Every structure is written in structure tokens, then in C-alpha cells.
Amino acid sequence: MVREGPFWDAIEGRSPLPPATVTLGWELVEVDPDRGTIEVAFIATEAFLNPVGVIQGGFLAAMLDETLGPALVAGLGPGEFAPTTDLHVQFLRPARPGRLVGRGRVVRRGRDVGFLAGELVDADGAVVAVATATVQIRTRMLRDPPAKP
């Protein structure tokens, strides 16, 4: 398998992680591109809290998107990417600040479309949210970064 593209470039230090990924405290735990599975960790900081003191749902949704997408993107060829076209999240229990683990998997992959599923668990192993996603597999979507002044 060729380890090229934005996922592997970031993992192997050829490019920085995207800023949104850094904000979420994303860390790769394990990835198996052949099986279409991934496990990642996030650091949910107090900056993510809503007024009642739990992690705001939008951050949990972003964490799930940053879990499910890479499960598929890690196995794509050079020049391919898979933007999310639909993300359905169910919040099961409040999430508190700290380490959250995302587990994602490719349910089915076609030539142009992928279907993904996964969950986000807290430090006690309790599932706090689950998600399914649809992605559109595209080629030549990636472009060179803008030139620096």
C-alpha cells in the first residue's frame, strides 16, 4: 500500500495536522487501512464546555467526523480524498473534559461513495455518542497549498 496523501503526510510528519484536528487534540492510536478501521483519541478541554458544564455537541460531532473520515481516507490512493456529505450523530450521555476515544470503521466502500460508522467513548469506556456518515470519494480534489508571501 502506498502511504501518500494528506492523512499519511500528516501522520508521517511530511505536513502538519490540519488546524481543526489540532484544536480537537487528535492523536492516532491505531489504524488498519486494509480493514477500514481506526482508533483515535481526543483531548476535550474546558474550552469545549457548554453552559451546563459538559462538552458541547458540536465538538463531539467534529470529533466523530475526525474519526470516521480517516478510517476511509487512510486507505485511499494518492490524490484521493473523501469529504463528508452527511453526518448523523446521536448523543447518548454527557461528555466531560478529558480524553475521549473515537473508533471508526468503513461499513461499505464503493467507487465514488463510502459509508462509515463509529462511536466516541469516555475514559470509563462509556459510549457518549455514535455516528454514521456518508462520504463522496473524489480524485484530484486536493490542491497545492497557497504560496506563502
C-alpha positions in Angstrom: 0.0 0.0 0.0 1.3 3.5 -0.9 1.3 5.8 2.1 0.6 9.1 0.4 -2.0 11.8 0.6 -3.0 14.2 3.4 -3.6 11.6 6.0 -0.3 9.9 5.7 1.6 13.1 5.0 0.4 14.4 8.4 0.9 11.1 10.3 4.4 10.7 8.9 5.4 14.3 9.5 5.6 15.5 5.9 2.9 18.1 6.6 1.3 19.5 9.8 -2.1 18.2 11.0 -5.0 20.4 9.9 -5.7 23.2 12.4 -9.2 21.8 13.3 -7.6 18.5 14.1 -5.1 20.1 16.3 -7.8 22.1 18.1 -9.6 18.8 19.0 -6.4 17.3 20.4 -6.4 14.5 17.8 -4.0 11.6 18.3 -3.7 8.4 16.2 -3.9 5.3 18.4 -4.2 2.6 15.7 -5.2 2.4 12.0 -5.7 -0.6 9.7 -6.4 0.7 6.2 -7.0 -2.8 4.8 -9.8 -3.5 7.3 -11.0 0.1 7.2 -10.7 0.7 10.9 -9.2 3.4 13.1 -8.9 4.3 16.7 -8.0 7.9 17.7 -8.0 9.9 20.8 -9.0 13.5 21.6 -8.4 15.8 24.5 -11.7 17.6 25.3 -10.6 20.7 27.1 -12.7 23.1 29.2 -12.8 25.4 26.2 -15.3 22.9 24.7 -17.8 23.3 27.6 -21.4 24.5 27.1 -23.2 26.5 29.8 -24.1 23.4 31.9 -20.5 22.2 32.1 -20.4 19.3 29.6 -18.8 19.1 26.2 -20.9 21.0 23.6 -22.4 18.6 21.0 -20.8 20.3 18.0 -17.3 19.4 19.3 -18.4 15.8 19.8 -19.8 15.8 16.2 -16.5 17.2 15.0 -14.5 14.5 16.9 -16.7 11.8 15.3 -16.2 13.3 11.8 -12.4 13.3 12.5 -12.7 9.7 13.4 -14.9 8.3 10.7 -13.4 10.1 7.7 -9.8 9.0 8.4 -11.0 5.4 8.7 -11.6 5.6 4.9 -9.1 8.2 3.9 -6.2 6.2 5.3 -6.9 3.5 2.6 -7.4 5.8 -0.4 -4.8 6.2 -3.1 -2.6 9.2 -3.8 -4.7 12.2 -4.9 -8.0 10.9 -3.5 -10.0 12.4 -0.7 -13.4 11.8 0.8 -15.4 14.8 2.0 -18.3 14.1 4.3 -21.7 14.7 2.6 -23.8 13.5 5.5 -23.1 13.1 9.2 -25.7 11.7 11.6 -24.8 11.9 15.3 -26.7 10.6 18.3 -25.7 11.9 21.7 -26.1 9.2 24.3 -24.7 10.7 27.5 -22.9 13.9 28.6 -19.2 14.0 27.9 -16.8 15.6 30.4 -13.4 17.2 29.8 -10.6 14.7 29.3 -9.6 12.0 26.9 -12.2 10.7 24.6 -11.5 7.8 22.2 -13.1 7.5 18.8 -13.5 4.2 17.0 -14.4 4.3 13.3 -15.0 1.8 10.6 -15.8 1.6 6.9 -19.1 -0.1 6.6 -19.1 -0.2 2.8 -17.0 1.4 0.1 -17.9 1.8 -3.5 -16.1 3.6 -6.3 -17.5 7.0 -5.5 -19.2 6.7 -2.2 -18.3 5.4 1.3 -20.5 4.6 4.3 -18.9 4.9 7.7 -19.9 4.3 11.4 -18.3 4.7 14.8 -18.5 5.8 18.4 -16.9 8.1 20.9 -16.2 6.7 24.4 -15.1 8.4 27.6 -12.3 7.4 30.0 -14.6 5.0 31.7 -15.4 3.2 28.4 -19.0 4.6 28.3 -20.2 5.4 24.8 -21.1 9.1 24.8 -22.1 9.5 21.1 -22.4 7.4 17.9 -22.4 8.4 14.3 -22.9 7.3 10.7 -21.5 9.2 7.8 -21.6 9.2 4.0 -18.6 10.4 2.1 -18.0 11.1 -1.6 -14.7 9.7 -2.8 -13.1 12.2 -5.1 -9.9 12.4 -7.1 -8.0 15.5 -8.0 -9.8 17.4 -5.2 -6.7 18.3 -3.4 -4.7 21.3 -4.5 -1.4 22.7 -3.6 -1.4 25.0 -0.6 -1.3 28.7 -1.4 2.2 30.2 -1.7 3.5 31.9 1.3 4.2 35.6 0.9 
